[in-house]
Amino acid sequence: MSDTAIISPVGRALNNSLVMTARSVRLNSRNVDAIFTSLMLPIMLMLIFVYLFGGAISTGTGEPYVAYVVPGVLLLCAGFGSSGTAVGVNEDMKGGIIDRLRSLDVGGASILAGHVASSTVRNTVSTVLVLGVALLIGFRPSPTLPGALAAAGLLLAFIVAISWLAATVGLVTKSPEAAGAFSFFMMFLTYPSSTFAPIDTMPSWIHGFAYHQPVTPVIESLRGLLLNEPVGSDPWIALAWCAGILLTAMALSGRLFRNRTA
């Protein structure tokens, strides 16, 4: 088999993925309400916790409460934004566009990758905007350059993993409304974690789940990297969670796509 025969399908798949990404970005840009909501909800939660509840919460770190809560809010922003991916995939599956795309030799992997790439771009922009608001209200990170790069890379890995998981949810659910509920699941995961308060202050029966769920090591890693504090093994645990979620979601979404379009 010639090299051209091997490379051309890969090149075609990459080109299709780029086209699907551009399509998803255009569709997202027209849905201003969803973008505004996914951006404003994390900002409002951050402001509520910093200004209304922050004075009553002792973190034991010696840092202002805004420094404690911002890393978790960045993940919350990614969770809200990824629900749009679930909705977009679900609408494609119900709208008949998939049959048209497949007739043009666009594979399921390219369609899903386009949604995920678009979600990653959208969530990255939203996260930067939320970080900008955090700086305005007193968040003062002090990372080293390697620490800042590691924090950005870890946050990007989480966004990609959660976006592909959202795409899988879009394939499973029966309606866009049900797909949109994915954001509430992600919002729930941030509460039994170290997002808003130290886990040690919670009831003992929830400690096991709070310490060993995917959100906690990501938050602890971001907090340590951004504030130039020791992080221990948390970044590796966080990356393992991200890789596990991503690989599982990719495998499951591929099977689900084939079953639903067979």
C-alpha positions in Angstrom: 0.0 0.0 0.0 1.4 3.4 -0.9 2.0 6.2 1.6 -0.6 8.3 -0.2 -3.2 5.7 0.4 -2.4 5.7 4.1 -2.1 9.5 4.5 -5.1 10.6 2.4 -7.8 9.2 4.7 -6.1 10.8 7.7 -5.8 14.1 5.9 -9.5 13.9 4.8 -10.6 13.3 8.3 -8.6 16.2 9.6 -10.0 18.5 6.9 -13.6 17.3 7.7 -12.9 18.0 11.4 -11.8 21.5 10.7 -14.9 22.1 8.5 -17.2 20.7 11.3 -15.4 22.9 13.8 -16.0 26.0 11.7 -19.6 25.0 11.3 -20.1 24.6 15.1 -18.4 27.9 15.8 -20.8 29.7 13.4 -23.8 28.0 15.0 -22.6 28.9 18.5 -22.0 32.5 17.5 -25.6 32.8 16.6 -26.8 31.5 20.0 -26.0 34.6 22.0 -28.4 33.7 24.8 -26.6 30.4 25.6 -23.2 32.0 25.4 -24.3 34.8 27.8 -25.9 32.4 30.2 -22.9 30.0 30.3 -20.6 33.0 31.0 -22.7 34.9 33.5 -23.7 32.0 35.8 -20.1 31.2 36.9 -19.4 35.0 37.3 -22.5 35.4 39.4 -21.7 32.4 41.5 -18.2 33.8 42.1 -19.5 37.2 43.1 -22.1 35.7 45.4 -19.6 33.5 47.2 -16.9 36.1 47.4 -19.1 39.0 48.6 -22.0 37.3 50.4 -20.6 34.0 51.8 -16.8 34.5 51.7 -16.7 36.3 55.0 -18.3 33.4 56.8 -16.1 30.7 55.3 -12.8 29.9 56.8 -10.4 28.1 54.4 -7.5 28.0 56.8 -5.0 29.0 54.1 -4.4 32.6 55.1 -5.3 33.7 51.6 -8.3 36.0 50.7 -11.4 33.9 49.9 -11.3 35.1 46.3 -8.0 33.3 45.9 -9.5 30.1 47.2 -12.7 30.1 45.1 -11.5 31.2 41.7 -9.9 27.9 40.6 -13.1 26.1 41.2 -15.1 28.7 39.4 -12.9 28.3 36.3 -13.9 24.6 36.2 -17.5 25.5 36.8 -17.4 27.7 33.8 -16.1 24.8 31.7 -19.0 22.7 33.0 -21.6 25.2 32.1 -20.1 25.8 28.7 -19.9 22.1 27.8 -23.7 21.7 28.1 -23.9 23.6 24.8 -21.9 20.8 23.2 -24.4 18.2 24.5 -27.3 20.3 23.1 -25.6 20.8 19.7 -24.8 17.1 19.2 -28.4 16.2 20.2 -29.9 18.7 17.8 -27.7 17.3 15.0 -28.9 13.8 15.7 -32.5 14.8 15.7 -32.4 17.3 12.8 -31.4 15.0 10.0 -28.2 16.8 9.3 -26.2 13.7 10.1 -27.6 11.8 7.1 -26.6 14.6 4.8 -23.1 14.8 6.2 -22.6 11.1 6.0 -23.7 11.2 2.3 -20.8 13.7 1.8 -18.4 11.1 3.4 -18.1 13.0 6.7 -17.4 10.4 9.4 -18.9 10.4 12.9 -15.5 11.1 14.5 -15.1 14.3 12.4 -18.6 15.5 13.4 -18.0 14.9 17.1 -14.5 16.3 16.9 -15.9 19.5 15.4 -18.3 20.0 18.2 -15.6 19.3 20.8 -13.1 21.7 19.2 -15.7 24.4 19.0 -16.6 23.8 22.7 -13.0 24.0 23.6 -12.6 27.3 21.9 -15.8 28.7 23.4 -15.0 27.5 26.9 -11.4 28.7 26.8 -12.6 32.2 25.9 -15.2 32.1 28.6 -12.6 31.0 31.1 -10.3 33.8 30.2 -13.2 36.3 30.7 -14.1 34.8 34.1 -10.4 35.1 35.1 -10.4 38.7 34.0 -13.4 39.4 36.3 -11.6 37.6 39.1 -8.6 39.9 38.7 -10.9 42.9 38.9 -12.3 41.8 42.2 -9.0 41.1 43.9 -7.7 37.7 42.7 -3.9 38.0 42.6 -2.2 34.8 41.2 1.6 34.5 41.7 2.6 31.5 39.5 6.0 30.8 38.1 6.1 30.6 34.3 6.2 26.7 34.4 3.4 26.8 36.9 1.3 29.1 34.7 1.8 26.9 31.7 1.0 23.7 33.7 -2.2 25.3 35.0 -3.2 26.4 31.5 -2.5 22.9 30.1 -4.3 21.1 32.9 -7.4 23.4 32.5 -7.3 22.8 28.7 -7.1 19.1 29.3 -10.1 19.2 31.5 -12.1 21.3 29.0 -11.4 18.9 26.2 -12.3 15.8 28.3 -15.5 17.3 29.7 -16.5 18.6 26.2 -16.1 15.1 24.7 -18.1 13.7 27.6 -20.8 16.3 26.9 -20.9 15.2 23.2 -21.5 11.6 24.5 -24.4 12.9 26.6 -25.8 14.5 23.5 -25.9 11.1 21.8 -27.6 9.4 24.7 -30.3 11.9 25.6 -33.6 12.1 23.7 -34.1 15.8 23.6 -32.0 19.1 23.7 -33.6 19.9 27.1 -32.3 16.7 28.6 -28.9 17.2 27.0 -28.7 20.7 28.5 -29.2 19.3 32.0 -25.6 18.1 31.7 -24.5 21.5 33.1 -26.4 20.7 36.3 -24.5 17.5 36.7 -21.2 19.3 36.3 -22.4 22.0 38.7 -23.2 19.3 41.3 -19.7 17.9 41.2 -18.2 21.2 42.2 -20.1 21.3 45.5 -18.9 18.1 47.1 -15.3 19.1 46.4 -12.9 21.7 47.5 -14.3 24.4 45.2 -16.1 26.6 47.8 -14.9 25.2 51.2 -12.3 22.8 52.5 -13.4 19.2 52.4 -12.5 18.7 56.0 -15.3 21.1 57.0 -17.9 18.8 55.4 -19.6 15.8 57.1 -17.3 12.8 57.4 -19.5 10.5 55.4 -19.0 12.6 52.2 -15.1 12.9 52.5 -14.5 9.7 50.5 -16.4 10.9 47.5 -15.2 14.5 47.7 -11.5 13.5 47.8 -11.8 10.9 45.1 -13.9 12.5 42.4 -12.4 14.1 39.3 -13.0 17.8 40.1 -11.1 17.9 43.4 -7.6 17.1 42.2 -8.0 19.5 39.2 -9.0 22.3 41.5 -6.3 21.6 44.0 -3.7 21.5 41.2 -4.9 24.8 39.7 -5.0 26.4 43.2 -1.5 25.4 44.0 0.0 26.2 40.6 -1.7 29.6 40.4 -0.7 30.6 43.9 2.8 29.0 43.7 2.1 26.5 46.5 3.0 22.8 46.7 0.8 20.6 44.7 2.2 17.1 45.4 0.8 14.4 43.2 -2.5 16.2 42.4 -1.6 17.3 38.9 -0.8 13.7 37.9 -4.0 12.5 39.5 -5.9 15.2 37.7 -4.4 14.3 34.3 -5.2 10.7 34.9 -8.8 11.6 35.5 -8.9 13.8 32.4 -7.3 11.1 30.2 -9.7 8.5 31.6 -12.8 10.6 31.0 -11.5 11.5 27.5 -10.7 8.0 26.3 -13.9 6.5 27.8 -16.0 9.3 26.2 -14.4 8.8 22.8 -14.8 5.1 22.8 -18.4 5.3 24.0 -19.4 8.1 21.7 -18.0 6.2 18.7 -20.1 3.2 19.5 -23.2 5.3 20.3 -22.9 7.2 17.0 -22.6 4.0 15.0 -25.7 2.5 16.7 -27.8 5.6 16.2 -26.9 6.1 12.6 -27.0 2.4 11.6 
